[in-house]
Amino acid sequence: MLKHQIPTTPTNYALWYAYVGQSSPELNRQLDEVVNQYSTCPPSQGERLYQAYLSDPIELDVIELRQNLDAMVTDLSQSLKDTNVDANQFQSKINSNVERLNKIENEGFSIDEVLSLVKNLVSDAADIKNSTLHFTEQLAHAQSEINQLKVQLKKSEHDMHYDALTGALNRRAFNKDIKGLVEQNPQGLCLIITDIDHFKLFNDTYGHQLGDQVLKAVARRLGESCHEGSKLYRFGGEEFALLVPKSQLGRARQLAESMRRSLEKLVLKDKRKDQRVDNVRASFGVAQYQDKDSDSTLIERADKQLYEAKRLGRNRVMPIT
């Protein structure tokens, strides 16, 4: 953790303890991949891996899931106690019957007495069988509930970090990642903020459904251009942000320019109105981390460049060089 400048929070400690313990090869593989991209582990990535492989529902803050887990544990605990009581009682009966068997051998019992003893043994065995069968059924039911909870937990974890409409990482993930990168590994970090030009016209002209399709298409096209550790986030509304680690302003600007040109080639069709949408344009602002920058100052400088691109006529990348 010191080597990769990982904050020593309980979540991070648990994650890296599991990494060193090599309890999950897939966890180690994904964590190595993240570190290779960022030279550290951004907070949102660390939390994602923690939830995926260490699965703490409290971290997800899903009250209903926690209540379900508590109820299931309580039921299993009670069933286990009941089964243990029955087992102890069965053990006492076995001991008693063993003593009676010894008496049969030493003192001699009648056939009726022997048959009575055998009947007692059979009855007691049936009782413990029913008790353990009930517990087994409880375990099977619990396993089914656990499988359902796993699906819910996975969905909740995904919803925490991804935008439902576009599939891009959301603002919450962005806030965590930019803060973590600025604090841990800021050298060469660049931020690109882009805004779809005249997006309101898409909604006013074609309706909100097609507006949503535009957002999805833009996010998909921007995501396809991400490489070398860069990540796409929905910044808010029709704005997107990209964090580009271990880069420099010129390279980040070239990336933004290639994205701008790629968006110009987007073509969408409104099948209901038989209309063609091919005028998707976007403006970009780019900034690189500077000494003593905070996450807010870096965002502010990228946002100023975006505003300048809008002021100069839109559909361009700023700064120019």
N, C-alpha and C positions, 0 to 999 in steps of 0.2 A: 504494500500500500504506500509506503514511503517512496519507493522507486517510481511509482506512477502517479504520485501526488494525489492519492485518494483520501478524502476526508474520513476520519475515524468515527463515523456514525455507527450506531448499532446495526443498521441495515447493511452498510458496506462491510462491516467487520464480519457479519454472518456470511455474506456473499463470498468474501475472499477466504474465509476460514474453510468454506466448502470447496473453493478452488484449490487451495493448498492440500486439502484432504483428498482431492481427486475422487470425490464421491459420485460425480456425474461427468463422464467424458464429454457429453454434449454441452453441458454448462461451460466446461473449460474451453471447448472449441469456440463457442460463441463469444466468450469473454476475451479470448485471445484475438478474435477477429475485431472486436470493438476497440481493443487497445492498439492494435495495428493501425486502425483508421484514425484514432484520435490522439494516440500517445497517452491516453488516460481513459477513464470510463465516465462519460457524462452521467449526471444524476438520473435522467429519464431512462437511459439504457441500463444503468445499475438496478433501478427499481423494477424495470421490465424483467430482467434476468432473475432478480430476487423473487418476484411473484411467480415467474414461470417454473422455477426449480426449487424454491424453498417454501413457496405457497403459504403465506401467512394471511389469512382472511381479514385480520384486524387492520393490516396495512391498506387493504382495499376499502375499509370503512363501509362495508356492506352489512347493515344491521340485520337484515332479514336472513342472510346467509349465516351470520354468527348465531342467531337464535336457533336456526335449524340444526346447526352443529351442536349447540348446547343441549337441545332437546334429544338429539340422537345419542349423545354421550351419556346423558342421564338415563335414558331407556336401557342402553347397553349395560351401564353400571348396575342398575337395579336387577336386570336379568342375570348378570354375573353373580350378584350377591345371592339371588334366589337359588341359582344353580349350585353355588358353593354350599349354601345351607342344606339343600337336598343331598349333595354329595357327602357332607359331614354326617347327616342323618343316616345315609345309606352305609357309610363306613361303620357307624356305631351298630347298625343292625347286622352287618357282616360279622363284626367282632363278636356280637352276642350269639349269632348262629354258629360261629366257629367253636365257641365255648360249648354249645349244645352238641356239636358234632364230636367234640372230645369226650363228652359224657357218654355219647352213644358207644364210642369205642371202648371206654373204660368201664361203664356200668351196664351197658346193654339197654336198648330201647325197643319198644314194640314196633310192629310194622306201621300201625296208625300214627305213632309219634314221629317216626321217620318221614312218612308221607306229609305230615303236618309241617315238619321242618322244611321239606323240599318246596311245599306250596308257599311258605313264607319267603323263601329265597327267590322264587320265581316272581312273586308279587313285588318284592322290594326292587328286583332288577328291572321290572316293567316301569316302576315309578321313576327310577333314575334315568331310564331310557327316555321317557316322556319329557322329563325335565331338561335333559341335554338336547333333545330334539327341538324343544321350544327355543332354547338359546341359539342353536344352529340356524333356525329360521330367522331369529332376530339378527344374527350376523349377516345372513344373506340379504335381508331387507336393508340393513345398514350399508352394505356394500353398494346396493343399487342407489341409495340416496347419495352416497359419496361420489359415485360416478356422475350423477346429475349436478351435484355441487361443483365438481371440477369444471363442468361445462360452463356453469354460471360464473365461476371465478375467472375463467379464461376470458369470457366475454366482458366481464366487468373491468378486468385489467386492460383489455384492448381499448375499451371505451374511455378509460382514464387518459390515454395518451394519443388517441387518434380521432380526427374529425369524422363524424358520421357520414357527411355528404361526400366529401372529396377523397377520403381515405388517407389524406396527408396527416402527419403529426400535428397535434393541436397546439394552441397557445400555451397551455399548461406545460407541455413538454418543451416548448421553445424557451419559456421562462427559466425552467430548470437547467436546460442544456447551455444556454448562453451564459448564465450565471456561473455554472460549473466550469465551462471552458475559459472564461475570463479569469477566474480565480486559480485554475490549475494549469492550463496550458494555452496561454493567449498568443504566443508568438506566431505571427503569420495568420491569425484568425481574421477572416473576412465575413462581412454580413451583407447580403443582398436582400433588399426589400422591393417587391414589385406590386403594382396595382393595375388592374385591368382598366383600360381607358374607356370612359363613357359607359360603364357597366349598367348604369340606370336605364340607358336607352334599350338594352337588351330586354330588360324586364318590362319596360313600358311598351315596346314595339311587339315583342313576341310572347310575353307572359313570363311568369316566374318559373314555370317548369322548364322552359328552354334556357332561362337564366341559370338554373341549377345545372343543366347539361353543359353550359359554357364553363361554369366553375369546375365541373368534373373533368372536362376535356383539357382545360388549362392546367389543372393539377397533375393530370396524367402526363401531359407533354413536359412540364417542368420536372416532374419526377424522373422521367426517362433521361433527362440531361444530367442528373446528379451522378457524380463519380468521385472517387478518391476521398470518401468519407463525408462528402457534402450531404446535408439532409434538408428535406423540404418540410415546411410547416405552413399551415393555414394561420396567418397572422390575425385575421379578422375580416369579416365581410368578403370583399373581392381582393383583399391583400394577401400576399404570400411572402414568406421569408425563407432564406436559405443560409444556413451556417456552413461556411467553407473553411475547415481547419487546415493548418499547415500550408497556407497559400500566400499570395501577395496581391496587392490591389490590381495590378495589371492583369494577372491571370483571372482573378475574380470578375473583372470587368469584361474580359473576353468570354467568360462563361455566360455572363448576363446577356451579352450581345448575341451569342449563339441561341440563347433561349428566346430572346426577342424575335429573332428571325424565324425561329421554329414556330412561334405562336402566329406569326403572319401567315403561315401556310395552313393553319387550321381551317377545316371546313365542316360545318354541321348542317344537318337538314331537319327542318320542322315538317314532319310527315303530315301532320294534321292540316297545316296551311299550305303545304307544298312550297315552302320557302327555303332558300339556301342562305346560310349565315357564313360569310367568309371575311368578315371585317373585324376579327378579334385582334386587338392591339393592346400593348401593355407598356408602361413606363417603369424604369428600374433605377434604384439608387444603391450605390455601392460604397462601403466604408471598410477600412482596415483598422484593426486594433492598434492603438498608440499607447505609449507608456502612460501609466496612471489612469487609463480608461477604466470605467466601470461598465457593466452591462447596459445601464441606462444611457450613458454618454455615447457608447458605440451605436446604440439604436437611434439616438437623436441625430447623429451625423449621417447615418444612412438615410434616415427619414428626410433630412434636409436636402440630400441629393435627389431623392425621389420627388420632392416638391419642386425642385429646380427643373427636373425633367418635365414635369407637368407644365410649369410656367413657360418653358421654351417651346411648347407645342405638342408634348406627349410623344409616345411611341419612340422613345430613345433611352439611352443609358447614360447616367451621370455618375461620376465626372467624365468629361470627354476623354481625358488621358489619365 
